[in-house]
Amino acid sequence: MVRPRTPIITAATAHKAPDRRLSNAERSSYFARREAAKVLRSVLRGDARRRAIGSIKSLVYSPSVRNKKATFALVCQTLKHLHIIKDVLKTATVPNGKLKRQEELMYVITYDILFGQANYLVGDAEKLLMLRKDALQTALARILVRNKMKCVEDLVALYQMSGDVRKPRYVRVNTLKLDVESALHELGKNKEVTKDDMVRDLLVLPPGTDLHDHPLVMNGSVFMQGKASSMVAVALGPEPGWEVIDACAAPGNKTIHLAALMRGKGKIIACELDKERVKRLEDTVRLSGATNVEVLQRDFLKLKTSDPTYSKVRAILLDPSCSGSGTAAERLDHLLPSYKAGHAAATADLDRLAKLAAFQKKALSHALTFPAVERIVYSTCSIHQAENEDVIKSILPVASSFGFQLATPFPQWPRRGFPVFEGSECLLRMDPVEDKEGFFIAILVRKNVADCSERTISNLKFGSAKILRKNNTITNTRSKSEVLSISTRLSKIWFHNRLKLPYCKKFRSSKCT
């Protein structure tokens, strides 16, 4: 008996289109599987590192993906069945050495063979796995018997939890390219559209409205952005001509919102450390048409506040890495391996929260030390007190030493911070049930630092300026515009004592304005 020859598969041939002329359905399915595998790779790697490059939706609906609907369906369904697919491949002992660099593509193809469109399987990688179709189906049957299940749906239910969230579709008008009234008119031609009651450039459409292929979305005139996310830049309130830092900028929706609020004037320094996320950030900025954004592939914590480059920064938007617990369902996190039933012990989750909170505190404390900064917004898409109220409470003593106090973003918003410290009523919370997503916003504003002797000291740069004390006055031999950088309250007390100046406790209460 002559055995069919197994095709030789390499990373190049796995993505090479077949030589013969394909039907439209075959071509569409072929490329959708490749695009789905690419998205799946980013999703799984981000989930493993607990640092996602982007949500499933944002990755699928990026400009580089052509067949968005088919790709989105494939990614979601492959993730939904991923634990079964892996078990099937292991049980069937499918040789994957030839596809070891195309593991995600193998998952997608296996899904199509077992549960999807097996009629449109063309391509070398598909041929390799189709030769093992009987083995794959036999392995699936064994797994069902082993788990005492009658159907695949019962097996899937063991591992997955519901993520159905019905919320309005929000789109933010990019006023750098289009005014709100024109966008309202254009979108309203065949859709029900209303203006949001809080964010003036935000429009509201019915749940499930698909705009991904709409010309206004494709040309960057409007961006699909949630209400909570759109409130952050508005809370910061930068003015045209200001210099602003977006500390953890990717994927860039808040960055370009800042640019629109500043009418393209001034300067926005958008920091992002991860190389892949920088690419997404640059794509977003390019699509928006913003010309006042400088993308910086740097760690925000490594920016030196003494660098003259940042001496005129007046506002900082800090939306750091967080647990994402407030938008987990919307981002389809319930499909990720880390969200499978029994995926981790509670202690592991607590350890991760502690590490995130430590980073968040460090980043916010660093933001306070920029010499000319007047306004700082801190936001997360988390529901956890540890990442929200506890972070703010922990940095208030440092904030007070720099003359900052809490202000109240969107005073008309009904849900405020948990009452765990005096002044928590200034904080803004969104509720996952009431508002369909969990979110947190806090704003710190520097108030009248000049009221005490600290104003004199704020014109000095500690460690690099020569300070002379003559007739109870202080002079700076370098520059009166330079600002003192003191990292701790203890060093500030020492500095005041050294100069024999009264120490001013500017911020005794955390009450907001």
C-alpha positions in Angstrom: 0.0 0.0 0.0 1.3 3.4 -1.0 1.0 6.0 1.8 0.2 9.6 0.8 3.2 11.8 0.9 3.2 14.2 3.9 3.9 17.7 2.7 6.9 19.4 4.0 5.8 22.4 6.1 8.0 25.3 7.0 7.2 28.7 8.5 7.2 30.2 5.0 5.1 27.5 3.3 2.6 27.5 6.1 1.5 31.0 5.0 2.0 30.5 1.3 -1.2 30.5 -0.7 -1.9 27.4 -2.8 -0.8 27.4 -6.4 -4.2 26.5 -8.0 -6.9 29.2 -8.4 -9.1 29.3 -5.3 -12.8 30.0 -5.0 -13.7 33.2 -3.1 -14.8 31.1 -0.1 -11.6 29.1 0.0 -9.5 32.3 -0.4 -11.4 34.1 2.3 -11.1 31.1 4.7 -7.4 30.6 4.0 -6.4 34.2 4.8 -8.8 34.5 7.7 -7.0 31.5 9.4 -3.6 33.2 8.9 -4.9 36.5 10.3 -6.6 34.7 13.2 -3.3 32.8 14.0 -1.4 36.1 14.1 -3.9 37.7 16.5 -4.1 34.5 18.6 -0.3 34.5 18.9 -0.3 38.1 20.3 -3.3 37.3 22.6 -1.7 34.1 24.1 1.7 35.6 24.6 0.2 38.7 26.3 -1.9 36.5 28.5 1.0 34.3 29.5 3.0 37.4 30.5 0.0 39.1 32.0 0.7 42.1 29.8 -1.6 42.2 26.9 -0.6 44.0 23.7 -4.3 44.8 23.2 -7.7 43.3 23.7 -8.9 40.7 21.3 -11.2 43.2 19.7 -8.6 45.9 19.3 -6.2 43.4 17.7 -8.7 42.0 15.3 -10.0 45.3 14.3 -6.7 46.9 13.6 -6.1 48.3 10.1 -3.8 45.4 9.2 -6.5 42.7 9.4 -8.6 42.6 6.2 -11.3 40.0 6.9 -12.3 41.3 10.3 -15.6 39.4 10.9 -14.2 36.0 9.9 -11.0 36.6 11.8 -12.8 37.7 14.9 -15.1 34.6 14.8 -12.2 32.3 14.3 -10.1 33.8 17.2 -13.1 33.7 19.6 -14.1 30.2 18.7 -10.5 28.8 18.8 -10.0 30.4 22.2 -13.3 29.0 23.4 -12.3 25.5 22.4 -8.5 25.9 23.0 -8.3 23.5 26.0 -10.1 20.8 24.0 -7.9 21.5 20.9 -4.7 21.1 22.9 -6.0 17.9 24.5 -7.0 16.5 21.2 -3.6 17.2 19.6 -1.8 15.6 22.5 -4.1 12.6 22.6 -3.9 12.1 18.8 -0.1 12.5 19.0 -0.2 14.7 16.0 3.4 15.5 14.9 3.8 19.2 15.3 7.6 19.5 14.7 7.1 20.8 11.2 4.7 23.4 12.6 6.4 24.2 15.8 6.8 27.9 14.8 3.1 27.9 13.7 1.5 26.5 16.8 -1.4 29.0 16.8 -2.1 28.3 13.1 -2.3 24.6 14.0 -4.9 25.4 16.7 -7.0 27.4 14.3 -6.9 24.7 11.6 -7.8 22.0 14.1 -10.8 24.0 15.2 -12.0 24.2 11.6 -11.5 20.5 11.1 -13.4 19.5 14.2 -16.0 22.2 14.6 -15.8 24.7 11.7 -15.5 24.9 7.9 -13.7 21.7 7.0 -14.9 22.1 3.4 -12.6 25.1 2.8 -9.3 23.8 4.1 -6.7 24.6 1.5 -3.0 25.2 2.1 0.0 23.1 3.1 -0.6 23.3 6.8 -4.2 22.4 6.3 -3.2 19.3 4.2 -0.9 18.1 6.9 -3.6 18.2 9.6 -6.3 16.8 7.3 -4.2 13.7 6.9 -4.8 13.2 10.6 -8.5 14.1 10.6 -9.6 10.6 11.7 -7.1 10.6 14.5 -8.2 14.0 15.7 -11.9 12.9 15.7 -11.1 9.7 17.5 -9.1 11.6 20.1 -12.1 14.0 20.6 -14.4 11.0 21.2 -12.0 9.6 23.8 -11.8 12.9 25.7 -15.6 13.0 25.8 -15.8 9.5 27.2 -13.0 10.2 29.7 -14.8 13.3 31.0 -18.2 11.5 30.9 -19.7 14.1 28.6 -22.2 13.6 25.9 -21.3 16.6 23.7 -18.6 19.1 23.1 -20.8 22.0 24.5 -20.8 20.3 27.9 -17.0 20.0 27.8 -16.7 23.7 26.8 -19.0 24.7 29.7 -16.6 23.1 32.2 -13.9 25.7 31.4 -15.7 28.8 30.3 -17.8 31.5 32.0 -20.3 33.9 30.4 -19.0 37.2 29.1 -22.2 38.6 27.6 -22.3 42.3 28.2 -24.8 44.4 26.4 -23.7 48.0 26.4 -24.1 50.9 24.0 -21.6 51.4 21.2 -19.6 54.5 21.9 -17.6 56.4 19.3 -15.5 59.5 19.9 -15.4 62.0 17.1 -11.8 63.0 16.2 -12.2 66.7 16.1 -8.8 67.1 14.4 -10.5 65.8 11.3 -14.3 66.2 11.7 -16.7 68.2 13.8 -19.3 66.5 16.0 -22.3 67.7 14.1 -21.0 66.4 10.8 -20.2 63.0 12.4 -23.7 62.9 13.9 -25.3 63.6 10.6 -23.2 61.0 8.7 -23.6 58.2 11.2 -27.3 59.1 11.6 -28.1 58.4 8.0 -28.8 54.7 8.7 -28.3 54.4 12.5 -29.8 55.7 15.7 -27.2 58.1 17.1 -27.3 60.5 20.2 -24.8 62.7 21.9 -23.3 61.6 25.2 -24.4 63.7 28.2 -20.9 64.1 29.6 -18.3 63.9 27.0 -19.1 66.4 24.3 -17.3 64.7 21.4 -18.7 61.2 22.3 -21.6 59.7 20.4 -23.8 56.8 21.5 -25.2 54.1 19.3 -27.3 50.9 20.0 -25.5 47.8 21.5 -24.0 45.6 18.9 -23.7 48.3 16.2 -20.8 47.3 13.9 -18.8 50.2 12.6 -15.5 48.6 12.0 -15.8 49.0 8.2 -17.5 52.4 8.3 -15.6 55.0 6.2 -15.4 57.4 9.2 -13.7 54.7 11.3 -11.4 53.6 8.5 -10.1 57.2 7.8 -9.7 58.1 11.5 -12.6 60.6 11.7 -14.1 58.7 14.5 -12.6 56.2 17.0 -14.4 53.4 18.8 -13.7 54.3 22.4 -15.7 53.5 25.5 -17.2 56.2 27.7 -14.9 55.7 30.7 -11.8 55.8 28.5 -13.1 59.0 26.9 -13.6 60.7 30.2 -9.9 60.5 31.2 -8.4 63.1 28.9 -11.4 65.4 29.5 -10.7 65.1 33.3 -7.1 66.1 32.7 -8.2 69.1 30.8 -5.0 70.2 28.9 -5.1 73.5 27.2 -3.9 74.2 23.7 -0.1 75.0 23.8 0.6 72.9 26.9 3.2 70.2 27.1 1.7 66.9 28.3 3.0 63.4 29.0 0.9 60.3 28.4 2.9 58.0 30.6 1.7 54.6 29.5 0.3 55.6 26.1 -0.5 52.5 24.0 -2.7 51.7 22.2 -3.1 55.5 21.9 -6.8 56.4 22.1 -6.3 58.6 25.1 -3.2 60.1 23.5 -5.0 61.3 20.4 -8.0 62.5 22.5 -5.5 64.8 24.3 -4.3 66.0 20.9 -7.8 66.8 19.9 -8.6 68.6 23.1 -5.4 70.7 22.6 -6.5 71.4 19.0 -3.2 70.0 17.7 -1.2 72.7 19.5 1.5 72.2 22.1 3.3 68.9 22.6 2.3 65.4 23.8 5.1 63.0 24.8 3.6 59.5 24.5 5.7 57.0 26.4 5.5 53.3 25.8 8.2 50.7 26.6 6.9 47.6 24.7 8.1 47.5 21.1 4.9 45.9 19.7 2.7 48.3 21.6 4.7 51.2 20.3 3.8 50.1 16.7 0.1 50.2 17.6 0.6 53.6 19.2 2.3 54.9 16.1 -0.5 53.5 13.9 -3.2 55.2 16.0 -1.4 58.5 16.0 -0.9 58.3 12.2 -4.5 57.5 11.6 -5.7 60.4 13.8 -3.7 63.0 11.9 -2.3 64.3 15.2 0.9 66.3 14.5 1.8 67.3 18.1 2.5 63.8 19.4 6.0 62.6 20.0 6.1 58.8 20.5 8.9 57.8 22.9 9.9 54.2 23.4 11.0 54.6 27.0 10.0 53.5 30.4 8.2 56.4 32.1 9.9 55.6 35.4 13.3 56.2 33.7 12.5 59.7 32.5 14.7 62.1 34.5 12.7 65.0 35.9 15.8 67.1 35.9 16.1 66.8 32.1 15.3 70.2 30.5 13.2 68.3 27.9 10.5 67.8 30.6 10.9 71.2 32.4 7.7 72.6 30.8 5.4 69.6 31.2 2.2 70.9 32.8 0.0 67.8 32.8 0.5 64.0 33.0 -2.0 61.3 32.1 -1.2 58.1 33.9 -3.2 55.0 32.9 -0.8 52.3 34.0 -0.9 48.5 33.6 -3.7 47.1 35.8 -5.7 43.9 36.3 -8.3 45.0 33.8 -11.0 43.5 36.0 -13.5 46.2 35.1 -13.5 45.4 31.4 -12.7 41.7 31.5 -16.1 40.7 30.0 -16.0 43.4 27.3 -12.4 42.5 26.3 -13.5 38.8 26.1 -11.0 37.9 28.8 -13.2 34.9 29.7 -11.9 33.3 26.6 -8.3 33.4 27.7 -6.5 30.5 29.2 -5.9 32.4 32.4 -9.6 32.7 32.9 -10.5 29.0 32.6 -12.3 27.5 35.6 -9.8 26.9 38.4 -7.1 28.7 36.4 -5.1 29.9 39.5 -5.2 30.0 43.2 -6.6 33.1 44.9 -3.1 33.7 46.4 -1.6 34.0 43.0 -4.2 36.7 42.1 -3.5 38.6 45.2 0.2 38.4 44.5 -0.4 39.9 41.0 -2.6 42.6 42.4 0.1 43.5 45.0 2.8 43.8 42.2 0.5 45.9 40.0 -0.3 48.2 42.9 3.4 48.6 43.8 4.1 49.7 40.2 1.1 52.0 40.1 2.2 53.7 43.3 5.7 54.1 42.0 4.6 55.6 38.7 2.2 58.0 40.4 4.9 59.1 42.8 7.3 59.7 39.9 4.7 61.8 38.1 4.5 64.1 41.1 8.2 65.0 40.9 8.0 66.7 37.5 8.9 70.4 38.2 6.2 72.3 36.3 3.4 69.7 36.4 0.1 71.2 37.6 -2.4 68.4 36.9 -2.1 64.6 37.1 -4.9 62.2 36.2 -4.6 58.6 37.4 -7.0 56.0 35.9 -7.5 52.3 35.8 -10.0 49.9 34.3 -10.0 47.9 37.6 -12.6 47.3 40.2 -10.2 46.5 42.9 -9.6 48.9 45.9 -6.0 47.9 46.0 -5.4 49.5 42.6 -7.6 52.5 43.1 -8.4 54.0 46.5 -5.4 52.4 48.2 -3.0 53.7 45.6 -4.3 57.3 46.0 -4.3 57.1 49.8 -0.7 55.8 49.9 0.7 58.7 47.8 -1.3 61.6 49.4 1.5 62.4 51.9 4.0 62.7 49.0 1.5 64.6 47.0 0.9 67.1 49.8 4.6 67.8 50.1 4.6 68.9 46.5 1.5 71.1 47.0 -1.0 68.8 45.3 -4.6 68.0 46.4 -7.4 66.0 45.1 -9.9 67.6 42.7 -13.3 66.2 41.6 -13.6 65.0 38.0 -17.2 65.2 36.6 -18.9 66.3 39.9 -22.3 65.3 38.4 -21.3 61.7 38.2 -23.2 59.8 40.9 -20.7 57.0 41.8 -17.7 58.1 43.8 -14.7 56.4 45.5 -15.1 53.9 48.4 -15.2 55.8 51.7 -11.8 54.5 53.0 -10.2 57.9 53.7 -11.2 61.5 54.0 -11.5 63.0 50.6 -12.4 59.7 48.7 -15.7 61.4 47.6 -13.5 63.2 45.0 -12.7 60.0 43.3 -14.8 58.7 40.4 -15.9 55.1 40.0 -17.8 53.2 37.3 -19.7 50.1 38.3 -19.6 46.9 36.2 -23.3 46.3 36.7 -24.7 49.9 36.5 -22.3 51.2 33.9 -21.4 48.0 32.1 -17.8 48.4 32.9 -15.6 49.1 36.0 -13.3 52.1 35.9 -11.6 54.6 38.2 -10.4 58.2 37.8 -8.6 60.4 40.2 -7.1 63.9 39.6 -4.4 65.7 41.5 -4.0 69.4 41.1 -1.2 71.6 42.4 -2.6 74.5 44.4 -0.9 77.8 45.3 2.5 76.4 46.2 3.7 80.0 46.6 1.8 80.5 49.8 4.6 79.4 52.0 8.4 79.4 52.0 8.3 76.3 49.8 7.8 78.7 46.8 11.3 80.0 47.4 12.7 76.6 47.5 10.8 75.4 44.4 13.0 77.7 42.3 16.1 75.8 43.3 17.5 72.6 41.9 18.7 70.4 44.7 22.2 69.0 44.2 23.1 71.0 41.1 22.6 74.7 42.2 24.9 76.6 44.5 22.9 77.9 47.4 24.0 80.9 49.3 22.4 82.2 52.5 22.9 85.9 52.9 20.8 88.1 55.2 18.1 85.3 55.5 17.7 85.2 51.7 18.4 82.5 49.2 20.0 83.0 45.8 20.6 80.6 43.0 23.8 81.1 41.1 22.5 79.0 38.1 18.9 79.8 37.4 15.8 80.9 39.3 13.6 78.9 37.0 15.1 75.6 38.1 13.0 73.5 40.4 13.9 71.6 43.5 13.5 67.8 43.2 13.1 66.1 46.6 12.0 62.5 46.6 11.0 62.1 50.3 9.3 64.1 53.1 12.4 63.4 55.3 14.8 65.0 52.8 12.5 68.1 52.6 12.5 68.5 56.4 16.3 68.1 56.4 16.6 70.8 53.6 14.4 73.2 55.5 16.4 72.7 58.7 19.6 73.1 56.9 18.5 76.5 55.5 16.8 77.4 58.8 13.5 78.0 57.1 10.1 77.1 58.6 8.7 73.8 57.3 5.3 74.3 55.9 2.7 71.5 56.0 0.7 72.6 53.0 -1.6 69.7 52.8 -2.9 68.4 56.1 -6.1 67.1 54.7 -6.9 65.0 51.6 -10.1 66.9 51.1 -10.9 67.7 47.5 -11.6 70.9 45.7 
